[in-house]
């Protein structure tokens, strides 16, 4: 929900941003292999898998400033584990690198 207020993302579908958020969530949960598989699938159906693809330079101070707000969202409060701002930032950085993983062989 926090990213909807980030101006550069206003031109993207809500589902595109949610898909990217799913990648971040998988990374937060330590499910890198699953994130790689989802990233590959999303690329196959032309869904952006990185902030870079959505025109967001990262790290961007304006976006990084939104991370504390993201941690205060109701769904974050219901996670079975605590997420620090540093962990969320690291998950975003790892998510940004998923685009560079080799795609599966066809």
C-alpha positions as CSV (number, residue, x, y, z in Angstrom):
1,X,0.0,0.0,0.0
2,X,2.9,2.3,0.7
3,X,4.1,2.3,-2.9
4,X,0.9,3.6,-4.3
5,X,2.0,7.0,-3.1
6,X,5.3,6.9,-4.9
7,X,4.7,9.0,-8.0
8,X,6.8,7.1,-10.6
9,X,4.7,3.9,-9.9
10,X,1.3,5.6,-10.6
11,X,1.4,4.5,-14.2
12,X,1.7,0.8,-13.3
13,X,-1.1,-1.7,-12.7
14,X,-1.7,-2.5,-9.0
15,X,-1.1,-6.1,-9.9
16,X,2.4,-5.3,-11.2
17,X,3.3,-3.7,-7.9
18,X,1.7,-6.6,-6.0
19,X,3.7,-9.1,-8.0
20,X,6.9,-7.2,-7.2
21,X,5.9,-7.2,-3.5
22,X,5.4,-11.0,-3.6
23,X,9.0,-11.3,-4.7
24,X,10.1,-9.1,-1.8
25,X,8.0,-11.2,0.6
26,X,9.5,-14.5,-0.7
27,X,13.0,-13.0,-0.2
28,X,12.1,-11.9,3.3
29,X,11.0,-15.5,4.1
30,X,14.3,-16.8,2.8
31,X,12.6,-18.5,-0.2
32,X,15.1,-17.4,-2.8
33,X,14.5,-20.4,-5.1
34,X,10.8,-19.7,-5.2
35,X,11.4,-16.0,-5.8
36,X,13.7,-16.9,-8.7
37,X,11.0,-19.2,-10.2
38,X,8.3,-16.5,-9.7
39,X,10.6,-13.9,-11.3
40,X,11.2,-16.1,-14.3
41,X,7.4,-16.7,-14.7
42,X,6.6,-13.0,-14.4
43,X,9.3,-12.1,-17.0
44,X,7.7,-14.7,-19.3
45,X,4.3,-12.9,-19.1
46,X,5.9,-9.4,-19.3
47,X,5.3,-8.3,-15.7
48,X,8.1,-6.1,-14.4
49,X,10.2,-7.8,-11.7
50,X,12.3,-4.9,-10.5
51,X,11.9,-1.3,-9.5
52,X,14.4,-0.5,-12.3
53,X,12.0,-1.9,-14.9
54,X,9.2,0.3,-13.4
55,X,11.4,3.4,-13.8
56,X,12.4,3.7,-10.1
57,X,16.1,4.2,-9.5
58,X,17.1,2.2,-6.5
59,X,18.3,3.0,-4.0
60,X,16.2,6.1,-4.1
61,X,16.1,8.2,-0.9
62,X,12.4,9.0,-1.5
63,X,11.5,5.3,-1.8
64,X,13.8,4.3,1.1
65,X,12.0,6.9,3.2
66,X,8.7,4.9,2.7
67,X,10.1,1.7,4.2
68,X,9.1,2.5,7.8
69,X,5.5,3.2,6.5
70,X,5.5,-0.2,4.8
71,X,6.5,-1.9,8.1
72,X,3.4,-0.3,9.8
73,X,0.9,-1.7,7.3
74,X,-1.7,-4.0,8.9
75,X,-0.6,-7.1,7.0
76,X,3.0,-6.6,8.3
77,X,1.7,-6.6,11.8
78,X,0.2,-10.1,11.3
79,X,3.4,-11.8,10.1
80,X,4.6,-14.6,12.3
81,X,8.0,-13.0,12.5
82,X,9.4,-9.5,13.0
83,X,10.7,-7.5,10.0
84,X,13.2,-4.7,10.6
85,X,13.7,-1.8,8.2
86,X,17.2,-3.2,7.5
87,X,15.8,-6.6,6.6
88,X,13.2,-5.1,4.3
89,X,15.8,-2.9,2.6
90,X,18.0,-6.0,2.1
91,X,15.0,-7.9,0.7
92,X,14.4,-5.1,-1.8
93,X,18.0,-5.1,-2.8
94,X,18.0,-8.9,-3.4
95,X,14.7,-8.6,-5.3
96,X,16.3,-6.1,-7.6
97,X,19.0,-8.6,-8.4
98,X,16.5,-11.3,-9.4
99,X,16.3,-9.9,-12.9
100,X,19.9,-10.9,-13.4
101,X,19.4,-14.6,-12.5
102,X,19.6,-16.8,-15.6
103,X,16.2,-17.8,-16.9
104,X,15.3,-21.5,-16.9
105,X,16.0,-23.4,-20.0
106,X,13.1,-23.8,-22.4
